[in-house]
Amino acid sequence: MLTPTEMRDKVYELGQRIGLDKDSNLLFPEDENLHGEGASIHVNDTLYHYTIMERGKVVKEYESKDLDEILFQLFYDITFDMACKYELEH
C-alpha cells in the first residue's frame, strides 16, 4: 500500500506522460477529511479512495485495495477533462 505522498508522486509521474500539470485540481489531503469541491485521493491502511465532490456532496466515490483500479478511474476522468478542454480550445 502506497503512502499518500507516494500515491501523489505516482499520479503526477504517470500524468506527465499525457500532459497533466502539477497544478491540477487534484487534492491529496494529509488526513481523511474530504474537501468540499473537486477530486480527492487518500489512502488508509487497507484501501485507496478516490472521491469527487460537488457543492459539498459526493458525486463519485471509488474504493479499492488495487492501485490499478483507482488509477484507471482517476485517469479516465483526467483524460476526459483534458479532451473537453482541448475541444473547447480548438
Order of alpha helices (4+ residues) and beta strands (2+ residues): alpha-beta-beta-beta-alpha
